[in-house]
Amino acid sequence: MTTAELAAQRSDASLLKILWLASPALPVGGFSYSEGLEAAVDAGLVHDESSATTWLIDQMHLGLSRADLAVAAQAIPAWRAHDMTRIAALNAWVLHTRETAELRLQTEQMGRSLLEWARQLGELGAGVFEQLQAARLDPPTYPVACACAAACTDGSVRDSLLGYAFGWAENMVQAAIKSVPLGQSAGQRMLARLAQQIPEAVDHALSLDDASRQAFTPLLAILSARHETQYSRLFRS
């Protein structure tokens, strides 16, 4: 096999691993959270396809891009450099900036589930479980744990973030379909519009340093807190 063929084979394997991490079928429980969306529906802030699309685009740019994507962008090279001090600092930042018990529960539960997924894969996990164990994160947050899995591929940081953001978008569109409710065709239109915005959100995340990374989304925090005591709900709190 030539050098070019080997490089192409590695590139294919990396892409497939990134797609795997982005899949809603990954057993980490992302489907069980609405991240404030169900409470926004209950409050009348989201009520149809247009308002749901606007809500999720804003959440991606003002929340995901400036927080979790920015953390993952810095955590992937830190994992590759085995910089456990940096990893611990990023993990602590995620925990400290979760503004409600519900949002903290989500990142902790999904992080632990990804750790268990890696453990169950054994040697097929390409060292993800061993790296997460060595870091001794208690608990591992989801963006930091997912960055570890991404770091164990040969994929670029940007490609990994594109996959992360698309996986988030798929989960949130499904949450909108269930909570508004909407039809599958409306959901696909929403996903198409979100996908158009993902590269911009990723590039913004890549541009942020520690001083500019932030997770200040007060309305989302209020809605998440309300969701914890919402009388009727489909999603976990």
N, C-alpha and C positions, 0 to 999 in steps of 0.2 A: 504494500500500500504506500502510495506517495505521501509526501509531507502535506500537500494540498488536500488529499483525500482524508488524511488524519484530522486536519484542521476542520474540514467540513463535517466530519463525524462528531467531533467535539462540539461544534456549533449547534448541530442538530440536537444532540443530547442536552445541551444547556437550555435551548429553547423549549424542549419538551418538559424539562424540570420546572421551568418558570411557569409554563401553562398549567402544570400539575398543581403548583402552589396557588395559582389564581383560581383554580376550579372550585365552584360552590360545593362540589362533592367532597372536598377535603374535610375530614371529620373533626372540625374544630368548633362547630356550633355557631358560626356566623349568621346562619339563617334564623336563629332564635331571637335576635335583637333587632330593634328598629331604630336605635340611636336617636330617640326623641321624635321620630316621624309619627308614630302612632299617637303620641300626645298632641302633636301639631294637628293631626286630623281631628282629634277630639275637641281641640280648641277652635276649630274652624279655619285655621291658617292654611291648611292644605285640604282641597276638596275636589280636585279634578286633575286630569292629565297635565294641564298647563301649570297649575300651581305646584304640583308634585315635582315636575321637571325643574322649575325655577328653584324650588327648595333644595333639591339634591345638588344642583349645579352650585348654588351658593355654599352649601355645606362642604362640597368638595374643595372649592377654592379657599374658603375662609376657615375651614376646620382641618380636613384631611391633609391638604397640601402643606399647611403651615405647621402641622404637628406630626402626625404619624408618618407621613411620607418623608418629611424632613429628618425625622429620627432614623428611619430605615436607610436613608441616603448616607447618613454618617455611620450607622452601625455596620453596614455591609463591609466597607473597607476596614473597620475596626476588628471585625471577626476575622477577616483574612490576614490581618497583621497580628492576631492573637493578643490584642490590647484589651485585657480584661478590665483594667481600670476604667478605660473609656466606655466599655460595654456596661459596666455597673452604673456609671454616671448617667448614661442615656436611659437605662432601665428605670433608675430612680426618678429621672425627670418625667417619664411617662406616668409613673404612679403619682407623683406629686401634683401633676397638672390635670388629673381626672377630677372634675368638679362635683360629681355626685357618686353615691355608692353604686348606683346602677352602671355607670360608665366604667368605674374601677373594676367592678365584678366582671364586666365583659372582657376587658383586656387581660385580667388575671386568668379567667377561665379559658379563654381562647389560647393564651400562652401555654398554660398547663396541658391543654388538649393537643397542641402542636408538639410539645415535648413527648407526650405519650404516643402520638402518631409516629414520631421518629424512633422511639424505643421499639415499637411493634415492628417497624421495618427491618430492624437488625442491620445486617451488613448491606442491605439494599438502601439504607438511609445515607450512605456516603459520608458518615462521620458527624451528621447533624446532632444526634443524641449525645455523643461523646463530648462535643464542643459545648452544648448547652449544660451538660452535667458539670463540666470543668469550670464553667463560669459561676456556678453556685448562686444563681439568681433566685431569690425567694420572695415573691414568685417571678418567673419570667413573664414579661409583658408581651402581648402579641406582636407589635411591630418589631421588637428586638429579637424575639424568637424567630419570626418569619425572615428577618434579615440574616439570621444564622443559616437558615435553610438556603436562602438565596446565595449567600457567600460560598456555600459548598458546591455551587454550580460554577461553570466558567463564563456565565453570562455577565453582561455589563450591568453596572448599577442602574443605569437608565432603563434598560429592558426589564430589570427586576421590579422597578417602581411602576412601570407601565402595567405589568402583570398584577401587582398589588392593587393598584387603583382600579383596574378593570374588575377584579374580583370583588372589591368593595362595591362598585357600581352595580354589579349583578345582584348581590345580596340586597342592596337598598331598593332596587327596582322591584324585586320580589316582595319586599316589605310594603312598598307602595301598592302593588297589585292586591295584596291581601287586606290592607288597612283602609284604603280610600273608599271602596275597592275599584279596581280597574281591570280591563280585559288584557289578554296576552298581547294583542296587537298594539295596544297603547303602551304596554311595557316595553315592547321592542322599539317603538319610536323613542321612548324615554332613554333607553339604553344607547341608541344611536346618537342622540344629542349629547349624552354624557361622554360617550367615547370621543366625540369631536373635541371636547374640552380637556380630556385627560392629558395629552402631551403638554399643554400649557401649565396645568397643575403640577406635573412632574418636573418640568423645567424650573418652575418657581421653587419647588422644594429643594432642588439641587443647588439653588443659589443661596440658600439660607445658611447662616452660621449659628453658633450658640446664642449670640446676642439677639438675633432677629427671629429665631424660632419661637413660636408661641402657640397657646391653646386657649385664647380668650374668646369664648363664644357664649355670652351670657344668656341669650334667649334659649339656646340649646340646653344649657345647664338647667334653666328654670323648667323647661319642658320635661327633661329627663327626671328631675326631682318630682314633678307632678305625676309622671308616669308610674312612679313607685307606689302611689296610692290610688291610681286610676281605677274606678270601679270595675269596668269591663275592658279587658285587654287580651290580645292574641300573643303578644311578645313578652319575653322574659324581662323581669325587673328584679 
